[in-house]
Amino acid sequence: MRPTTSGTFRVLDDPHGEWLLVDRETTETIAATGGDLDSGTLIEATVEWDDGDARLVEFEVLAGTRIHFVRDVTDLFEVARELCRDARMQGAGTLGRTTYSTDGEPNGAVYVFAEQSGARDVWDELRTGAIPLEPLIDRLGDFAPEPYEVFVLDPTEEPFVVVYLVPEPDSMLANTVRDTYLR
Protein backbone atom coordinates (compact mmCIF):
# COMPACT_ATOMS: atom_id res chain seq x y z
CA MET A 1 0.00 0.00 0.00
CA ARG A 2 1.37 3.40 -1.00
CA PRO A 3 1.22 6.28 1.48
CA THR A 4 -1.49 8.86 0.79
CA THR A 5 -2.73 12.13 2.20
CA SER A 6 -6.02 13.93 1.63
CA GLY A 7 -7.09 17.50 2.14
CA THR A 8 -8.12 20.79 0.64
CA PHE A 9 -5.40 22.38 -1.48
CA ARG A 10 -4.81 25.54 -3.49
CA VAL A 11 -3.05 24.60 -6.74
CA LEU A 12 -0.05 26.66 -7.87
CA ASP A 13 2.25 26.06 -10.85
CA ASP A 14 5.44 24.31 -9.77
CA PRO A 15 8.52 25.35 -11.76
CA HIS A 16 10.13 21.95 -10.98
CA GLY A 17 7.12 19.71 -11.63
CA GLU A 18 3.51 19.98 -12.59
CA TRP A 19 1.72 21.33 -9.49
CA LEU A 20 2.46 22.78 -6.11
CA LEU A 21 -0.40 21.94 -3.74
CA VAL A 22 -0.73 24.31 -0.77
CA ASP A 23 -2.67 22.78 2.11
CA ARG A 24 -5.34 25.29 3.19
CA GLU A 25 -5.10 24.26 6.83
CA THR A 26 -1.34 23.98 7.39
CA THR A 27 0.04 25.97 4.37
CA GLU A 28 2.50 23.09 3.81
CA THR A 29 3.25 22.40 0.15
CA ILE A 30 3.41 19.21 -1.90
CA ALA A 31 4.94 19.06 -5.38
CA ALA A 32 2.74 16.66 -7.36
CA THR A 33 1.94 15.50 -10.87
CA GLY A 34 -1.41 14.55 -12.39
CA GLY A 35 -4.65 16.29 -13.17
CA ASP A 36 -5.71 18.98 -15.62
CA LEU A 37 -5.82 22.09 -13.42
CA ASP A 38 -5.15 25.82 -13.48
CA SER A 39 -3.02 27.76 -11.04
CA GLY A 40 -5.35 28.99 -8.31
CA THR A 41 -7.87 26.16 -8.43
CA LEU A 42 -9.14 25.06 -5.02
CA ILE A 43 -9.45 21.27 -4.80
CA GLU A 44 -10.32 18.50 -2.39
CA ALA A 45 -7.75 15.83 -3.25
CA THR A 46 -5.96 12.64 -2.41
CA VAL A 47 -2.22 12.53 -3.08
CA GLU A 48 -0.31 9.26 -3.33
CA TRP A 49 3.46 8.77 -3.02
CA ASP A 50 5.41 6.29 -5.11
CA ASP A 51 9.18 6.18 -4.45
CA GLY A 52 9.09 9.74 -3.10
CA ASP A 53 7.10 11.17 -6.03
CA ALA A 54 3.66 12.61 -5.23
CA ARG A 55 0.77 12.17 -7.67
CA LEU A 56 -2.83 13.37 -7.57
CA VAL A 57 -4.89 10.17 -7.64
CA GLU A 58 -8.28 11.81 -7.27
CA PHE A 59 -9.56 15.34 -6.84
CA GLU A 60 -12.72 17.42 -6.92
CA VAL A 61 -12.62 21.06 -7.99
CA LEU A 62 -14.19 23.22 -5.28
CA ALA A 63 -13.56 26.58 -6.96
CA GLY A 64 -12.04 27.62 -10.27
CA THR A 65 -10.10 30.60 -8.96
CA ARG A 66 -7.19 31.55 -11.21
CA ILE A 67 -3.91 33.02 -9.95
CA HIS A 68 -1.52 34.70 -12.36
CA PHE A 69 2.11 35.49 -11.48
CA VAL A 70 3.72 38.16 -13.66
CA ARG A 71 7.26 39.54 -13.43
CA ASP A 72 8.62 42.79 -14.90
CA VAL A 73 5.29 44.63 -14.93
CA THR A 74 5.33 48.17 -16.33
CA ASP A 75 2.63 50.84 -16.24
CA LEU A 76 1.24 49.84 -12.86
CA PHE A 77 -2.38 50.94 -12.37
CA GLU A 78 -3.05 54.11 -10.36
CA VAL A 79 -4.43 52.57 -7.14
CA ALA A 80 -1.41 50.27 -6.88
CA ARG A 81 1.00 53.18 -7.46
CA GLU A 82 -0.79 55.20 -4.75
CA LEU A 83 -0.66 52.27 -2.32
CA CYS A 84 3.08 51.79 -2.97
CA ARG A 85 3.62 55.51 -2.35
CA ASP A 86 1.58 55.34 0.91
CA ALA A 87 3.50 52.27 2.09
CA ARG A 88 6.83 54.02 1.44
CA MET A 89 5.71 57.15 3.34
CA GLN A 90 4.42 55.11 6.29
CA GLY A 91 7.36 52.71 6.29
CA ALA A 92 4.83 49.87 6.08
CA GLY A 93 5.82 46.42 4.85
CA THR A 94 2.29 45.60 3.70
CA LEU A 95 -0.77 47.74 2.93
CA GLY A 96 -4.14 46.97 1.38
CA ARG A 97 -7.01 48.90 -0.13
CA THR A 98 -10.40 48.16 -1.66
CA THR A 99 -10.91 49.26 -5.27
CA TYR A 100 -14.19 50.62 -6.60
CA SER A 101 -15.98 50.67 -9.94
CA THR A 102 -16.97 53.94 -11.61
CA ASP A 103 -20.38 53.43 -9.93
CA GLY A 104 -18.72 53.41 -6.50
CA GLU A 105 -19.24 49.67 -5.92
CA PRO A 106 -16.37 47.61 -4.43
CA ASN A 107 -14.81 45.53 -7.21
CA GLY A 108 -11.50 44.26 -5.84
CA ALA A 109 -8.73 44.48 -3.29
CA VAL A 110 -5.11 45.50 -3.79
CA TYR A 111 -2.26 44.64 -1.43
CA VAL A 112 1.37 45.68 -1.67
CA PHE A 113 4.24 43.78 -0.06
CA ALA A 114 7.62 45.48 0.33
CA GLU A 115 10.50 43.65 -1.30
CA GLN A 116 13.27 42.70 1.08
CA SER A 117 16.60 43.99 -0.17
CA GLY A 118 18.74 41.01 -1.14
CA ALA A 119 17.38 38.65 1.50
CA ARG A 120 14.04 37.59 0.08
CA ASP A 121 12.15 37.49 -3.18
CA VAL A 122 8.58 38.21 -2.06
CA TRP A 123 7.10 37.49 -5.51
CA ASP A 124 8.75 34.06 -5.58
CA GLU A 125 7.65 33.35 -1.99
CA LEU A 126 4.05 34.12 -2.98
CA ARG A 127 4.40 31.96 -6.12
CA THR A 128 5.72 28.99 -4.15
CA GLY A 129 3.32 29.30 -1.22
CA ALA A 130 6.06 30.27 1.29
CA ILE A 131 3.97 33.42 1.85
CA PRO A 132 0.40 32.11 1.70
CA LEU A 133 -2.21 33.90 -0.38
CA GLU A 134 -5.05 32.14 1.48
CA PRO A 135 -5.56 34.84 4.14
CA LEU A 136 -6.11 37.44 1.39
CA ILE A 137 -8.39 35.10 -0.55
CA ASP A 138 -10.31 34.29 2.64
CA ARG A 139 -10.93 38.02 3.28
CA LEU A 140 -12.44 38.35 -0.18
CA GLY A 141 -14.69 35.41 0.72
CA ASP A 142 -16.39 37.64 3.28
CA PHE A 143 -17.88 39.61 0.37
CA ALA A 144 -18.27 37.17 -2.52
CA PRO A 145 -17.88 33.41 -3.03
CA GLU A 146 -15.11 31.92 -5.17
CA PRO A 147 -14.07 31.73 -7.98
CA TYR A 148 -11.84 34.81 -8.15
CA GLU A 149 -9.10 36.14 -10.38
CA VAL A 150 -5.84 36.93 -8.54
CA PHE A 151 -2.92 38.80 -10.08
CA VAL A 152 0.50 38.76 -8.38
CA LEU A 153 2.51 41.47 -10.10
CA ASP A 154 6.21 42.29 -9.73
CA PRO A 155 6.57 45.85 -11.08
CA THR A 156 9.87 47.05 -12.49
CA GLU A 157 9.49 50.60 -11.16
CA GLU A 158 8.41 49.86 -7.56
CA PRO A 159 10.13 48.00 -4.68
CA PHE A 160 6.84 46.24 -3.92
CA VAL A 161 4.95 43.18 -5.09
CA VAL A 162 1.30 43.90 -5.88
CA VAL A 163 -1.49 41.38 -5.29
CA TYR A 164 -4.80 42.30 -6.93
CA LEU A 165 -7.82 40.17 -6.08
CA VAL A 166 -10.87 40.51 -8.31
CA PRO A 167 -14.03 38.76 -7.07
CA GLU A 168 -15.63 38.45 -10.51
CA PRO A 169 -13.33 36.62 -12.94
CA ASP A 170 -15.56 37.36 -15.94
CA SER A 171 -15.88 41.08 -15.17
CA MET A 172 -14.62 43.94 -17.30
CA LEU A 173 -12.07 44.67 -14.56
CA ALA A 174 -10.60 41.14 -14.63
CA ASN A 175 -10.53 41.23 -18.45
CA THR A 176 -8.77 44.61 -18.44
CA VAL A 177 -6.14 43.47 -15.94
CA ARG A 178 -5.56 40.26 -17.93
CA ASP A 179 -5.28 42.19 -21.20
CA THR A 180 -2.87 44.69 -19.65
CA TYR A 181 -0.49 42.40 -17.79
CA LEU A 182 -0.76 38.89 -19.27
CA ARG A 183 1.05 39.23 -22.57
N, C-alpha and C positions, 0 to 999 in steps of 0.2 A: 504494500500500500504506500503510495506516494504522499508526502506531507502536503496539506492544503491549509488555506486560510480563507475566511469569508468576511465580507464587510461592505461598507459603503465607501466608494472611492471617487475622487475627482481625477479625471484623466488628463495628463499633460504629455506633450511630445517629449520623448527621451532621445537626446542626441546620440546615445550609445546603443540604443535598441529601438523597440517599437513604441512602447508606452511607459510612462512613469505614473504609477498609481499612488495618489496621496490619500491616505486613510483620513476620513473626515473626523474621526474621534481622536486619534493619536497624532496626526500629521506626519506619521512615519511614511516613507516612500518604498515602493517596490517597483523595480524595473521588470517589465513583463512583455511577452509577445502574445499575439492572438487578438482576434476581434477587429471589426471594421468600425472605428470610432474617430471622433474629432477631439482635438484638444479642448478641454473644458467640460466635456460630457460628465455628468454625474451618474454613476452606475452602482448597482448592488451586484457584487461579483464573488466568484470563487476562483482562487488562484492556486495552481498546483505546481510543485517543484519537482524537477527531474534532473538529477545530477547538478544541482545548484542553479538551474535555469528556471525562472518563473514563467508560467503560461496561464493566460485566462482560459479556464475550461468552460465556464458559463457566466453569463452576465445579463442583467436587465437594465435598460436605460431608464433612469429616473427623471432626467432632465437633459435636454439638448443644448445646454449653455455652450457657447464657443468662447475660447480665450485665444487672443492673438498676441504674440510677442514680436515687437518690431524694434530693431536697432536703427541708429543713425537717422532719427526723425528730424525733419526740418519743418519750418513754418508751423510751430506749435500753436494750437488754438488759444484764443484770448483768455478764457477762464483759467486754463492751465498756466499760461504765462503770469497772470496776476497771482495765482496761488504760489508759484515758485518765488515771485518777488516778495510776497507776504512772508513766506517761510524764511527767506534770507533775512528780512528785516527783523523778524522775531527770533531768529536763531533756532527755529524749530526743525527737528529732524523729519517730522511727518505732519502734514496738514490735509484737511479734506473740506470739500464744499459741494453742496447740491447745485446742479445746473438746472436751468429753466427754459422752457420753450418760449417762443415769441408771445404766446398767450398767457405766460406767467405760471404754467403748470410745471411741477418738477418732472424732469425727463432723464436724469442721470446723476451720478456722483463722481467727482474727481478727487483723487488723492495724489499727493506728491511725497516721495521718499528721497531724502538727501542721500547722494552718493557718498561713500566713505573713501576718502582719499587714499588710494593705494591698498588699503586693507581688504576691502570687500567690493564685490560687484553686485549691487542691489538688484539690477535687472536679472542677472543670472540666478541669484538666490530666489527671486520670485518665479522664474522659469522652471527651476528644479524643485520647487516646493520647500526649500530651506526657510524662506519667509512665506508662510502660508497666506493664500488669498482668501481662504474660507471665511475669516472674520469679516472681511469687506463684503463678500458675497452674502453672508448671513444678514448683515445690516440691510442690504437691499431687499432681502426677503421679508423684512418688516413692512414693505410698501407694495411689493408685487411678487407673485410667484415666479420661479424659474420656468422657462429658460431666459438667459440674459446673453448679452454680448459684452465681453470684457476685452479692453485693449490695454496692453502693458507696453508703454512707449519709452524709449531711451533717446531723448532729444540731444542733438549735437550741440546746441547753444545753451543748455542749462545743466547745472550740476545736480539734477534731480531725475528720478524715474517717475513717470506719470502713469497712474492706473485710472482708466476711465471705464466705469460700469454703466451700461445702458440697459434698462429693464425691458425694453421692447426690441428684440433683435431684428424685427422686420420694419422698424420705424425709419422715417426719413433721416433722423439723427444717426442711427446705426449705419445706414447706407452711406451717408456723407462721410462718417469717420472711416469706414472701410475704403471708400473710393479715394480718400485723401492719403491714408497711411499704408494701405496694403497694396503695394505696387507689384 
